[in-house]
Amino acid sequence: NTYSQKLWPGNVYTYTMPVDITVGDGATAYGATLNVNEEDTTVVLMPIEAETIKAGAPFILITDKEEGEEYQTPAQKLKEIASEVLAEEGQYGKNEQKEANIRLQEYYAIVEMTHGMTVDTVAITTGGNLTGTFKAVTLEAGKAILPNNNGFKHVLINTNLAANSAYITCDFDAESEDVLGTIKIEIGDGIGDGISEALGKVSQAGNIYTVGGQLVGKGNINTVNKLPAGIYIVNGVKVTKR
């Protein structure tokens, strides 16, 4: 099944889907990790080169923007369009507002995603610090970084995150002024079929450990789905059960 997403050009979005996903033209998918030092925080984006993003694997989606075109938020673009409509009509009432909003829709990118098979609802942590969730969660202040238009932002207060999303895990003092600066973005090496390899490992039976190294049993990803919420290690792969 294929469905279309209407996304704003140049914006950053996150997804974690319970089905295999193939992203069509109009956007690029990435994994992510963090480089943190005393001076700044850098989000390193790693292009996902595998053709199919496996079910349960979180990913970042960045929509395409025309080369050389300056980035604008939808609100900024609408303001520009409204000025054009006002110049044409000589007034800006309800009809002109409606016309401006109709014109704004033309600037959205239509990105097609193709769904494949479904799996049990266990989100898998892949691509460094990127963690996915199939259900809505509340992120604690200082524990995550989220998309912010065409960049990223620190979570400074407890924040609700929608289902089938992802976030970048981190740990910082949310009350410190040091975290309020701009988060840098770098493009790293592609992670290729790493997501497929990770899912291949957790689908096989093996020892299941807590992150503290305690053996909790044997099994695979379906076994983890029956365990209490937490983070487990299955065949060397970190799996988050929510």
TAJO-V332128 format. One record per residue. N is the residue number from 1. SS is DSSP state (A for helix, B for strand, O for the rest). OMEGA is omega in radians with two decimals (NA if undefined). BURIAL is I if it has 24 or more other C-alpha atoms within 12 Angstrom, else O. Layout:
n=[N/N]
ss=[SS/SS]
omega=[OMEGA/OMEGA]
burial=[BURIAL/BURIAL]
This chain:
n=[1/2/3/4/5/6/7/8/9/10/11/12/13/14/15/16/17/18/19/20/21/22/23/24/25/26/27/28/29/30/31/32/33/34/35/36/37/38/39/40/41/42/43/44/45/46/47/48/49/50/51/52/53/54/55/56/57/58/59/60/61/62/63/64/65/66/67/68/69/70/71/72/73/74/75/76/77/78/79/80/81/82/83/84/85/86/87/88/89/90/91/92/93/94/95/96/97/98/99/100/101/102/103/104/105/106/107/108/109/110/111/112/113/114/115/116/117/118/119/120/121/122/123/124/125/126/127/128/129/130/131/132/133/134/135/136/137/138/139/140/141/142/143/144/145/146/147/148/149/150/151/152/153/154/155/156/157/158/159/160/161/162/163/164/165/166/167/168/169/170/171/172/173/174/175/176/177/178/179/180/181/182/183/184/185/186/187/188/189/190/191/192/193/194/195/196/197/198/199/200/201/202/203/204/205/206/207/208/209/210/211/212/213/214/215/216/217/218/219/220/221/222/223/224/225/226/227/228/229/230/231/232/233/234/235/236/237/238/239/240/241/242]
ss=[O/B/B/B/B/B/B/B/O/O/O/B/B/B/B/O/O/O/B/B/B/B/B/O/O/O/B/B/B/B/B/B/B/B/B/B/O/O/O/O/B/B/B/B/B/B/B/O/O/O/O/O/B/O/O/O/B/O/B/B/B/B/B/O/O/O/O/O/O/O/O/O/O/A/A/A/A/A/A/A/A/A/A/A/A/A/A/A/A/O/O/O/O/A/A/A/A/A/A/A/A/A/A/A/A/O/O/B/B/B/B/B/B/B/B/B/B/B/O/O/O/O/O/B/O/O/O/B/O/B/B/B/B/O/O/O/B/B/B/O/O/O/O/B/B/B/B/B/O/O/B/B/B/B/O/O/O/O/B/B/B/O/O/O/B/B/B/B/B/O/O/O/O/O/O/O/A/A/A/A/O/O/O/B/B/B/B/B/O/O/O/O/O/A/A/A/A/A/A/A/A/A/O/O/O/B/B/B/B/B/O/O/O/O/B/B/B/B/B/O/A/A/A/A/O/O/O/O/O/B/B/B/B/B/O/O/B/B/B/B/B/O]
omega=[3.13/3.06/-3.07/3.06/3.09/-3.04/-3.09/-3.10/3.10/-3.13/3.13/3.12/3.06/3.13/2.86/-3.00/3.11/3.13/3.01/-3.09/2.94/-3.10/-3.14/-3.13/3.07/-3.14/3.09/-3.13/-3.10/2.79/-3.09/2.98/-3.09/2.88/-3.07/2.99/-3.05/-3.03/-3.07/3.06/-3.14/3.00/3.12/-3.14/-3.12/-3.11/3.09/-3.04/3.09/-3.09/-3.11/3.03/-3.02/3.11/3.12/-3.12/3.12/3.09/3.07/-3.14/3.11/-3.09/-3.11/3.07/3.13/-3.11/3.12/-3.13/-3.14/-3.14/3.03/3.01/3.07/3.14/3.12/-3.14/3.13/3.11/3.11/3.13/3.14/3.11/3.12/3.13/3.12/3.13/-3.13/-3.00/-3.13/3.09/-3.13/3.10/-3.09/-3.14/-3.14/3.07/3.12/3.12/-3.13/3.13/3.08/3.14/3.14/-3.10/-3.11/-3.07/3.10/3.06/3.08/-3.10/3.13/3.05/3.13/-3.13/3.04/-3.04/3.10/3.08/3.06/-3.03/3.01/3.13/-3.08/3.12/3.12/3.07/3.07/-3.03/-3.06/-3.10/-3.10/3.08/3.10/-3.12/3.12/-3.13/3.01/3.14/-3.14/3.06/3.11/-3.06/-3.06/2.98/-3.09/3.04/3.09/-3.05/-3.10/3.10/-3.12/3.13/3.02/3.03/-3.04/3.05/3.08/-2.96/3.09/3.11/-3.09/3.08/3.12/3.11/3.09/3.10/3.13/-3.11/3.09/3.14/-3.12/3.11/-3.07/-3.12/-3.13/3.11/-3.09/-3.06/-3.04/-3.13/3.13/3.06/-3.13/3.11/3.05/3.04/-3.13/3.12/3.09/-3.12/2.99/-3.11/-3.11/3.14/3.12/3.14/-3.13/3.14/3.08/3.14/-3.06/3.08/3.14/3.13/3.11/3.10/3.10/-3.12/2.90/3.11/3.08/3.08/-3.14/3.10/-3.13/3.11/3.10/3.12/3.14/-3.07/3.12/3.07/3.12/-3.12/-3.12/-3.12/3.06/3.12/-3.14/3.13/-3.09/3.07/3.13/-3.13/3.08/-3.11/3.12/-3.13/3.13/3.05/-3.09/NA]
burial=[O/O/O/O/O/O/I/I/I/I/I/I/I/I/I/I/I/I/I/I/I/I/I/I/O/I/I/I/I/I/I/I/I/I/O/O/O/O/O/O/I/I/I/I/I/I/I/I/O/I/O/I/I/I/I/I/I/I/I/I/I/I/I/I/I/O/O/O/O/O/O/O/O/I/O/O/I/I/O/O/I/I/O/O/I/O/O/O/O/O/O/O/O/O/O/O/O/O/O/I/O/O/O/I/O/O/I/I/I/O/I/O/I/I/O/O/O/O/O/I/I/I/I/I/I/I/I/I/I/I/I/I/I/I/O/O/O/O/I/I/I/I/I/I/I/I/I/O/I/I/I/I/I/I/I/I/O/O/O/O/I/O/O/I/I/I/I/I/I/I/O/I/O/O/O/O/O/O/I/O/O/O/I/I/I/O/O/O/O/O/I/O/O/I/I/I/O/I/I/O/I/I/I/O/O/O/I/I/I/I/O/O/O/O/O/I/O/O/I/I/I/I/I/I/I/O/I/O/O/O/I/I/I/I/I/I/I/I/I/I/I/I]
